[in-house]
Amino acid sequence: MKVVVGAAAAVIGIIVLGILGVVAVVMADDDAAAAGTSGDGSLRGVPEEYRTWILKADDACKEPEMTPALLAAQLEQESGFQQRAASSVGAQGPAQFMPGTWATWGRDDDHSGEASPWDIGDAVMGQGRMMCSLLGQAKSSGYPGDVRALALAGYNAGWQRVQQFRGVPPKSFAGGQTYNYVRTILAAMPRFEGPGLLQVAGSGDGPDALRRAAARIGTPYAWGGGGPGGPSLGYCDGTNGYLGGKCAASSTVGFDCSSLVQYSYWPHVQLPRTAAAQYGATSDHPVSRTDLQPGDLLFWSHGGSSGSIYHVAIYAGDGTVLQAPRTGRDVELAPLTSAMPQSDYYGATRP
């Protein structure tokens, strides 16, 4: 049986408990704290609006193989955390339920008056119920292999296919769709695992933006990707977005530095898309380096002019910044002094 550990009450202020190089994530908010988390219930790199529901779905399942990271990696594979995702075969919502399957697992968990696969809460709780049941079936089946892999295969292809092959369907089945689905999710799980080391409390535009950005730690960097709605595929422009001589951005769902900032402040403060434009929109509220507060924006420039600003980050307190650094890296917490070349530091503003 899973051990449930009560979450701490809200902490006043912002305390960075990690050492340099340790990736940190936002602690569970009040709703998540009320729900509790499992003994291995650490979670990072998910949108704030999904976090509470993932923890609740995990807590509701007593199968020890169920973890928040498993649900998060599955949601990323199913929809990229896009609430209005729809497939060509009729799958709906963040967890991509077919109507017939939704009729079995769907409930009005968010108490909106309707059980809907398009609602984040309803979808994630339905996903959790179905995966919990499949984990139980996998354990009692006696089939060889990781029970998580068997459950994921049942979610993707139907349990009857797992029974047909007495395991995860092979590459030859359905063009390898289920085989690759399982492998991708299991490989992605570590990106969503990790203890909460960045605690954000308080309200206001700055703390709220920092809290939302911290929930995205671990999300890949994608040049040109991301926006107010969350991460998306990036693109290469002839100079940016490449890794090892290949265009990495066009196959990466993520944020770049300015889209992370835009996403974090949206919709209460609707900042423009690029770092230079964000400086222009907030430069009438400059902040000295000695007066920085959580949520302030920091800018770096080539050549010391506002027209050459190339990077923006969010001040996270205690001399650290939260940023999407560059291609090949993930959204991270980093020391202000080494986030970018110190000689390029241009200034800070308060949106």
One Martini backbone bead per residue (centre of mass of N, CA, C, O) as a GRO file, in nm:
protein
  351
    1MET     BB    1   0.099   0.034   0.018
    2LYS     BB    2   0.070   0.357   0.012
    3VAL     BB    3   0.237   0.631   0.138
    4VAL     BB    4   0.115   0.906   0.319
    5VAL     BB    5   0.218   1.249   0.292
    6GLY     BB    6   0.199   1.534   0.436
    7ALA     BB    7   0.172   1.855   0.355
    8ALA     BB    8   0.272   2.156   0.387
    9ALA     BB    9   0.218   2.452   0.459
   10ALA     BB   10   0.231   2.753   0.378
   11VAL     BB   11   0.506   2.954   0.283
   12ILE     BB   12   0.673   3.233   0.371
   13GLY     BB   13   0.810   3.308   0.097
   14ILE     BB   14   1.145   3.252  -0.045
   15ILE     BB   15   1.318   2.930  -0.063
   16VAL     BB   16   1.635   2.813  -0.130
   17LEU     BB   17   1.757   2.466  -0.089
   18GLY     BB   18   1.954   2.447  -0.303
   19ILE     BB   19   2.222   2.387  -0.486
   20LEU     BB   20   2.424   2.421  -0.718
   21GLY     BB   21   2.262   2.251  -0.992
   22VAL     BB   22   1.987   2.220  -0.862
   23VAL     BB   23   1.684   2.127  -0.933
   24ALA     BB   24   1.374   2.306  -0.904
   25VAL     BB   25   1.049   2.315  -0.742
   26VAL     BB   26   0.734   2.361  -0.680
   27MET     BB   27   0.529   2.356  -0.441
   28ALA     BB   28   0.252   2.268  -0.327
   29ASP     BB   29  -0.041   2.374  -0.306
   30ASP     BB   30  -0.309   2.385  -0.106
   31ASP     BB   31  -0.469   2.164  -0.258
   32ALA     BB   32  -0.239   1.956  -0.267
   33ALA     BB   33  -0.198   1.940   0.037
   34ALA     BB   34  -0.483   1.828   0.098
   35ALA     BB   35  -0.443   1.565  -0.074
   36GLY     BB   36  -0.168   1.471  -0.095
   37THR     BB   37   0.113   1.239  -0.102
   38SER     BB   38   0.318   1.020  -0.193
   39GLY     BB   39   0.621   0.890  -0.126
   40ASP     BB   40   0.665   0.929  -0.466
   41GLY     BB   41   0.518   1.241  -0.518
   42SER     BB   42   0.693   1.380  -0.698
   43LEU     BB   43   0.683   1.700  -0.894
   44ARG     BB   44   0.764   1.816  -1.230
   45GLY     BB   45   0.696   1.996  -1.526
   46VAL     BB   46   0.400   2.111  -1.480
   47PRO     BB   47   0.121   2.249  -1.501
   48GLU     BB   48  -0.052   2.399  -1.258
   49GLU     BB   49  -0.346   2.293  -1.351
   50TYR     BB   50  -0.241   1.977  -1.310
   51ARG     BB   51  -0.110   1.911  -1.039
   52THR     BB   52  -0.343   1.854  -0.840
   53TRP     BB   53  -0.474   1.622  -1.010
   54ILE     BB   54  -0.238   1.429  -1.016
   55LEU     BB   55  -0.217   1.393  -0.709
   56LYS     BB   56  -0.506   1.291  -0.669
   57ALA     BB   57  -0.492   1.044  -0.858
   58ASP     BB   58  -0.262   0.908  -0.708
   59ASP     BB   59  -0.397   0.897  -0.421
   60ALA     BB   60  -0.648   0.712  -0.521
   61CYS     BB   61  -0.418   0.503  -0.570
   62LYS     BB   62  -0.291   0.178  -0.435
   63GLU     BB   63  -0.084   0.143  -0.646
   64PRO     BB   64   0.262   0.160  -0.634
   65GLU     BB   65   0.312   0.215  -0.952
   66MET     BB   66   0.181   0.471  -0.900
   67THR     BB   67   0.263   0.799  -1.031
   68PRO     BB   68   0.292   1.121  -1.113
   69ALA     BB   69   0.501   1.077  -1.342
   70LEU     BB   70   0.332   0.881  -1.508
   71LEU     BB   71   0.094   1.071  -1.565
   72ALA     BB   72   0.257   1.304  -1.689
   73ALA     BB   73   0.392   1.150  -1.924
   74GLN     BB   74   0.122   1.065  -2.051
   75LEU     BB   75   0.005   1.348  -2.103
   76GLU     BB   76   0.229   1.441  -2.288
   77GLN     BB   77   0.181   1.219  -2.504
   78GLU     BB   78  -0.123   1.268  -2.561
   79SER     BB   79  -0.124   1.630  -2.550
   80GLY     BB   80   0.080   1.833  -2.414
   81PHE     BB   81  -0.131   1.969  -2.214
   82GLN     BB   82  -0.386   1.994  -2.403
   83GLN     BB   83  -0.715   2.053  -2.356
   84ARG     BB   84  -0.810   2.061  -2.688
   85ALA     BB   85  -0.741   1.791  -2.773
   86ALA     BB   86  -0.753   1.615  -3.099
   87SER     BB   87  -0.830   1.342  -3.294
   88SER     BB   88  -0.893   1.168  -3.591
   89VAL     BB   89  -1.050   0.928  -3.407
   90GLY     BB   90  -1.189   1.097  -3.137
   91ALA     BB   91  -1.006   1.194  -2.932
   92GLN     BB   92  -1.028   1.359  -2.598
   93GLY     BB   93  -0.829   1.567  -2.459
   94PRO     BB   94  -0.567   1.532  -2.238
   95ALA     BB   95  -0.629   1.194  -2.225
   96GLN     BB   96  -0.764   1.076  -2.481
   97PHE     BB   97  -1.072   1.003  -2.498
   98MET     BB   98  -1.300   0.789  -2.581
   99PRO     BB   99  -1.631   0.782  -2.554
  100GLY     BB  100  -1.657   0.487  -2.448
  101THR     BB  101  -1.440   0.512  -2.224
  102TRP     BB  102  -1.560   0.757  -2.076
  103ALA     BB  103  -1.822   0.614  -1.979
  104THR     BB  104  -1.653   0.449  -1.763
  105TRP     BB  105  -1.437   0.685  -1.627
  106GLY     BB  106  -1.617   0.924  -1.604
  107ARG     BB  107  -1.634   1.228  -1.403
  108ASP     BB  108  -1.739   1.495  -1.179
  109ASP     BB  109  -1.463   1.610  -1.021
  110ASP     BB  110  -1.506   1.943  -1.050
  111HIS     BB  111  -1.809   2.026  -1.013
  112SER     BB  112  -1.959   2.153  -1.292
  113GLY     BB  113  -2.211   1.945  -1.390
  114GLU     BB  114  -1.994   1.785  -1.580
  115ALA     BB  115  -1.872   1.516  -1.759
  116SER     BB  116  -1.547   1.592  -1.907
  117PRO     BB  117  -1.272   1.539  -2.126
  118TRP     BB  118  -1.201   1.865  -2.131
  119ASP     BB  119  -1.155   1.853  -1.838
  120ILE     BB  120  -0.893   1.835  -1.640
  121GLY     BB  121  -1.000   1.695  -1.387
  122ASP     BB  122  -1.166   1.472  -1.520
  123ALA     BB  123  -0.941   1.352  -1.700
  124VAL     BB  124  -0.724   1.281  -1.483
  125MET     BB  125  -0.906   1.103  -1.305
  126GLY     BB  126  -0.978   0.904  -1.530
  127GLN     BB  127  -0.692   0.818  -1.590
  128GLY     BB  128  -0.631   0.710  -1.305
  129ARG     BB  129  -0.848   0.491  -1.293
  130MET     BB  130  -0.760   0.332  -1.543
  131MET     BB  131  -0.462   0.281  -1.460
  132CYS     BB  132  -0.521   0.138  -1.195
  133SER     BB  133  -0.672  -0.100  -1.319
  134LEU     BB  134  -0.442  -0.189  -1.514
  135LEU     BB  135  -0.234  -0.252  -1.296
  136GLY     BB  136  -0.398  -0.478  -1.168
  137GLN     BB  137  -0.416  -0.655  -1.421
  138ALA     BB  138  -0.111  -0.687  -1.470
  139LYS     BB  139  -0.046  -0.830  -1.196
  140SER     BB  140  -0.263  -1.075  -1.246
  141SER     BB  141  -0.167  -1.197  -1.530
  142GLY     BB  142   0.156  -1.292  -1.551
  143TYR     BB  143   0.298  -1.115  -1.729
  144PRO     BB  144   0.571  -1.007  -1.859
  145GLY     BB  145   0.710  -0.737  -1.714
  146ASP     BB  146   0.624  -0.424  -1.681
  147VAL     BB  147   0.333  -0.311  -1.546
  148ARG     BB  148   0.338  -0.029  -1.673
  149ALA     BB  149   0.360  -0.120  -1.966
  150LEU     BB  150   0.098  -0.283  -1.971
  151ALA     BB  151  -0.093  -0.050  -1.896
  152LEU     BB  152  -0.021   0.139  -2.129
  153ALA     BB  153  -0.103  -0.056  -2.351
  154GLY     BB  154  -0.402  -0.069  -2.261
  155TYR     BB  155  -0.462   0.233  -2.304
  156ASN     BB  156  -0.386   0.243  -2.613
  157ALA     BB  157  -0.508  -0.065  -2.726
  158GLY     BB  158  -0.609  -0.245  -2.517
  159TRP     BB  159  -0.629  -0.527  -2.324
  160GLN     BB  160  -0.671  -0.734  -2.555
  161ARG     BB  161  -0.384  -0.695  -2.674
  162VAL     BB  162  -0.227  -0.796  -2.433
  163GLN     BB  163  -0.356  -1.075  -2.441
  164GLN     BB  164  -0.275  -1.154  -2.728
  165PHE     BB  165   0.055  -1.103  -2.653
  166ARG     BB  166   0.134  -1.133  -2.357
  167GLY     BB  167   0.184  -0.816  -2.380
  168VAL     BB  168   0.348  -0.600  -2.542
  169PRO     BB  169   0.318  -0.495  -2.832
  170PRO     BB  170   0.481  -0.506  -3.106
  171LYS     BB  171   0.620  -0.336  -3.365
  172SER     BB  172   0.423  -0.481  -3.579
  173PHE     BB  173   0.204  -0.329  -3.431
  174ALA     BB  174   0.069  -0.055  -3.558
  175GLY     BB  175   0.358   0.061  -3.638
  176GLY     BB  176   0.455   0.089  -3.321
  177GLN     BB  177   0.272   0.264  -3.141
  178THR     BB  178   0.261   0.117  -2.864
  179TYR     BB  179   0.558   0.059  -2.824
  180ASN     BB  180   0.645   0.367  -2.830
  181TYR     BB  181   0.459   0.474  -2.614
  182VAL     BB  182   0.583   0.322  -2.378
  183ARG     BB  183   0.881   0.409  -2.408
  184THR     BB  184   0.841   0.716  -2.391
  185ILE     BB  185   0.714   0.734  -2.108
  186LEU     BB  186   0.932   0.588  -1.941
  187ALA     BB  187   1.163   0.787  -2.032
  188ALA     BB  188   1.011   1.058  -1.918
  189MET     BB  189   0.967   1.036  -1.608
  190PRO     BB  190   1.229   1.174  -1.480
  191ARG     BB  191   1.139   1.474  -1.560
  192PHE     BB  192   0.894   1.453  -1.322
  193GLU     BB  193   1.105   1.413  -1.107
  194GLY     BB  194   1.113   1.571  -0.782
  195PRO     BB  195   1.176   1.772  -0.539
  196GLY     BB  196   1.065   2.043  -0.352
  197LEU     BB  197   1.279   2.350  -0.344
  198LEU     BB  198   1.077   2.574  -0.440
  199GLN     BB  199   0.930   2.827  -0.252
  200VAL     BB  200   0.604   2.976  -0.309
  201ALA     BB  201   0.463   3.274  -0.184
  202GLY     BB  202   0.202   3.458  -0.219
  203SER     BB  203   0.108   3.756  -0.393
  204GLY     BB  204   0.095   3.862  -0.710
  205ASP     BB  205   0.249   3.895  -1.003
  206GLY     BB  206   0.528   3.786  -0.932
  207PRO     BB  207   0.470   3.524  -0.764
  208ASP     BB  208   0.271   3.404  -0.968
  209ALA     BB  209   0.473   3.379  -1.202
  210LEU     BB  210   0.684   3.208  -1.057
  211ARG     BB  211   0.501   2.970  -0.992
  212ARG     BB  212   0.434   2.901  -1.288
  213ALA     BB  213   0.727   2.860  -1.382
  214ALA     BB  214   0.814   2.637  -1.174
  215ALA     BB  215   0.618   2.419  -1.303
  216ARG     BB  216   0.837   2.414  -1.569
  217ILE     BB  217   1.051   2.260  -1.468
  218GLY     BB  218   1.203   2.054  -1.729
  219THR     BB  219   1.135   2.196  -1.974
  220PRO     BB  220   1.212   2.231  -2.281
  221TYR     BB  221   1.401   2.386  -2.514
  222ALA     BB  222   1.243   2.605  -2.775
  223TRP     BB  223   1.286   2.768  -3.042
  224GLY     BB  224   0.984   2.948  -3.080
  225GLY     BB  225   0.844   2.828  -2.844
  226GLY     BB  226   0.563   2.901  -2.711
  227GLY     BB  227   0.312   3.050  -2.480
  228PRO     BB  228   0.028   3.125  -2.315
  229GLY     BB  229  -0.064   2.804  -2.347
  230GLY     BB  230   0.234   2.696  -2.374
  231PRO     BB  231   0.394   2.457  -2.507
  232SER     BB  232   0.582   2.416  -2.822
  233LEU     BB  233   0.687   2.404  -3.117
  234GLY     BB  234   0.957   2.487  -3.284
  235TYR     BB  235   1.229   2.663  -3.463
  236CYS     BB  236   1.438   2.745  -3.736
  237ASP     BB  237   1.648   3.046  -3.859
  238GLY     BB  238   1.970   2.956  -3.932
  239THR     BB  239   2.084   2.988  -3.614
  240ASN     BB  240   1.851   2.884  -3.439
  241GLY     BB  241   1.781   2.550  -3.291
  242TYR     BB  242   2.053   2.398  -3.281
  243LEU     BB  243   2.196   2.050  -3.264
  244GLY     BB  244   2.454   1.905  -3.403
  245GLY     BB  245   2.348   2.039  -3.694
  246LYS     BB  246   2.047   2.022  -3.599
  247CYS     BB  247   1.704   2.060  -3.584
  248ALA     BB  248   1.555   2.065  -3.268
  249ALA     BB  249   1.302   2.254  -3.243
  250SER     BB  250   1.099   2.102  -3.451
  251SER     BB  251   1.100   1.843  -3.215
  252THR     BB  252   1.031   2.051  -2.974
  253VAL     BB  253   0.855   2.082  -2.673
  254GLY     BB  254   0.847   2.430  -2.560
  255PHE     BB  255   1.065   2.688  -2.452
  256ASP     BB  256   1.167   3.004  -2.440
  257CYS     BB  257   1.255   3.269  -2.264
  258SER     BB  258   1.003   3.459  -2.345
  259SER     BB  259   0.768   3.252  -2.336
  260LEU     BB  260   0.790   3.191  -2.038
  261VAL     BB  261   0.726   3.476  -1.943
  262GLN     BB  262   0.457   3.510  -2.085
  263TYR     BB  263   0.317   3.266  -1.952
  264SER     BB  264   0.357   3.351  -1.648
  265TYR     BB  265   0.186   3.638  -1.677
  266TRP     BB  266  -0.046   3.510  -1.792
  267PRO     BB  267  -0.320   3.738  -1.821
  268HIS     BB  268  -0.257   3.982  -1.627
  269VAL     BB  269   0.017   4.008  -1.799
  270GLN     BB  270   0.061   4.120  -2.139
  271LEU     BB  271   0.322   4.022  -2.294
  272PRO     BB  272   0.534   4.011  -2.520
  273ARG     BB  273   0.740   3.780  -2.698
  274THR     BB  274   1.009   3.925  -2.671
  275ALA     BB  275   1.271   4.037  -2.495
  276ALA     BB  276   1.290   4.324  -2.610
  277ALA     BB  277   0.982   4.385  -2.584
  278GLN     BB  278   0.969   4.340  -2.276
  279TYR     BB  279   1.149   4.571  -2.207
  280GLY     BB  280   0.985   4.796  -2.345
  281ALA     BB  281   0.717   4.733  -2.163
  282THR     BB  282   0.903   4.771  -1.864
  283SER     BB  283   1.118   5.022  -1.851
  284ASP     BB  284   0.936   5.215  -1.654
  285HIS     BB  285   1.035   4.973  -1.426
  286PRO     BB  286   1.304   4.989  -1.281
  287VAL     BB  287   1.568   4.772  -1.131
  288SER     BB  288   1.786   4.720  -0.907
  289ARG     BB  289   2.001   4.474  -0.802
  290THR     BB  290   1.936   4.542  -0.484
  291ASP     BB  291   1.590   4.534  -0.546
  292LEU     BB  292   1.510   4.256  -0.593
  293GLN     BB  293   1.221   4.060  -0.688
  294PRO     BB  294   1.005   3.829  -0.720
  295GLY     BB  295   0.946   3.842  -1.083
  296ASP     BB  296   1.155   3.982  -1.199
  297LEU     BB  297   1.322   4.112  -1.481
  298LEU     BB  298   1.599   3.990  -1.675
  299PHE     BB  299   1.871   4.127  -1.882
  300TRP     BB  300   2.048   4.059  -2.193
  301SER     BB  301   2.330   4.198  -2.388
  302HIS     BB  302   2.467   4.288  -2.692
  303GLY     BB  303   2.652   4.585  -2.644
  304GLY     BB  304   2.456   4.756  -2.441
  305SER     BB  305   2.163   4.737  -2.583
  306SER     BB  306   1.822   4.714  -2.628
  307GLY     BB  307   1.848   4.604  -2.932
  308SER     BB  308   2.045   4.344  -2.805
  309ILE     BB  309   1.852   4.169  -2.669
  310TYR     BB  310   1.862   3.794  -2.581
  311HIS     BB  311   1.767   3.780  -2.265
  312VAL     BB  312   1.534   3.626  -2.022
  313ALA     BB  313   1.448   3.641  -1.668
  314ILE     BB  314   1.350   3.520  -1.343
  315TYR     BB  315   1.332   3.617  -1.033
  316ALA     BB  316   1.381   3.382  -0.731
  317GLY     BB  317   1.579   3.453  -0.530
  318ASP     BB  318   1.876   3.436  -0.370
  319GLY     BB  319   2.041   3.482  -0.649
  320THR     BB  320   1.818   3.372  -0.853
  321VAL     BB  321   1.704   3.211  -1.157
  322LEU     BB  322   1.446   3.166  -1.399
  323GLN     BB  323   1.504   2.959  -1.698
  324ALA     BB  324   1.549   2.948  -2.057
  325PRO     BB  325   1.851   2.906  -2.197
  326ARG     BB  326   1.892   2.658  -2.426
  327THR     BB  327   1.968   2.446  -2.648
  328GLY     BB  328   1.953   2.132  -2.467
  329ARG     BB  329   1.783   2.251  -2.242
  330ASP     BB  330   1.617   2.339  -1.941
  331VAL     BB  331   1.422   2.448  -1.727
  332GLU     BB  332   1.570   2.660  -1.465
  333LEU     BB  333   1.780   2.697  -1.188
  334ALA     BB  334   1.999   2.988  -1.138
  335PRO     BB  335   2.254   3.178  -1.106
  336LEU     BB  336   2.294   3.503  -1.176
  337THR     BB  337   2.615   3.500  -1.224
  338SER     BB  338   2.571   3.230  -1.450
  339ALA     BB  339   2.334   3.234  -1.655
  340MET     BB  340   2.506   3.460  -1.786
  341PRO     BB  341   2.709   3.681  -1.890
  342GLN     BB  342   2.795   3.940  -1.690
  343SER     BB  343   2.869   4.151  -1.921
  344ASP     BB  344   2.552   4.129  -2.039
  345TYR     BB  345   2.418   4.276  -1.829
  346TYR     BB  346   2.146   4.521  -1.832
  347GLY     BB  347   1.875   4.457  -1.652
  348ALA     BB  348   1.572   4.555  -1.464
  349THR     BB  349   1.221   4.470  -1.416
  350ARG     BB  350   0.863   4.558  -1.333
  351PRO     BB  351   0.549   4.455  -1.442
   0.00000   0.00000   0.00000
